[in-house]
Amino acid sequence: MFSKEEIMTGLDKMIKNPVCELKFETNFQLLVAVVLSAQCTDKRVNMVTDELFKTHNKPEDFVNIPLEELEEKIHSCGFYHNKALAIKSLSYDIIEKFGGEVPGDFDKLTKLRGVGRKTANVVLSEGFKQDAFAVDTHVLKVSNRLGIVKTKNADECEFKLKKFFPKNKWSRLHYQMVLFGRYICKAQKPDCKNCVFNTKCKESRI
């Protein structure tokens, strides 16, 4: 439906300065925040980590904290039991296998508990400034609406996007599509009047 040039130009007009909305100071904090963000808003995660990181911000802190206490601290992020287990497990592995430092390698990251393709790509893109294309629900939704893909599978979407767009644009486009989907091309009430794609989009409601 749209060419890659049309999409990149349109996103540049609407989302001029795309940035990660999660708050963090280290790659480890970023990793924890992204794990917490699954099925949860960045706003909620930031509220939780604003307090959490005051006392627990290194792998050692999460290895030593009792599971029940961690669950209580992250409870409002949802799926708190699984997320707490994942954070404790990945913290242990980062210490034991990677010398206490988050690895900047996709395969090593995805071997950590709770770290899938999306999380690994966010960490590589934002934390290590590598070319990566993370696909969350916003990116998946927008990619389908713009006609780039026809799939509900995030992995298929990621592979298609990487073929469709130039590699040096992946990280910027990821955040542009996240913010576009979050604030303009919303799931329930898309703001089509303020979307530059509205004249050719089959989802347009103007």
Phi, psi and omega in degrees: 000309178245145174281163180296328178293319179297318181292314181295319179295316180296317180293324177296328179287321184272321183239084188285324184232073182291130179221157175289131182268357173284142181260130181199163178240338181228165177297328178292317177298321177299314180300314179298316181297319181291322175299317180292336186283351179299123181057032181211149181283152176299324179301315179294317179301317180297324177296320181288312184289336177302323177272317184302313185287351176292330183240336182227104183219005177234157180307319182300324181298321183276336174293322187273341182286135177300143183305315182297324179291319178296318179302320180295321182291328184252010187309317186288352177279350181082157180048037190296329181292309180296322180292321179295317177299317181296315182295319178294318181294312182293328177296316178298314182293324179296322177289311187284325186255337187231024174062026178085002181247140176295127181287142178263045184225131186301311183297322179290321180296316184286353173277347178282142181299134177082003182251106177260192184298316183298311181299315180299318181293323177296315180297317180294320182289307186277319183278320184251001178056036176267161176285115181209153182231098179276137180244109173254192183296325180293313181297319180297315180297311182295320180299322177288317181294328179276356176082014178288321180225165170226077183203152174257003183267119184297322180294316178299319179298314180302312182297321179293316180298322180292330176281328186284320185253152177296142187302321183288357178252355188304307186295317178297316181295323177305308182290326176298316181289325176299310183289325175299314180289330182282322189245341181240297181273060184290155185298309186269318183229076180298138180272070187295332181296331181254021180251128182287348181267003192296334184284340182243357184275128180292341180271357187302138182241033176249000000 
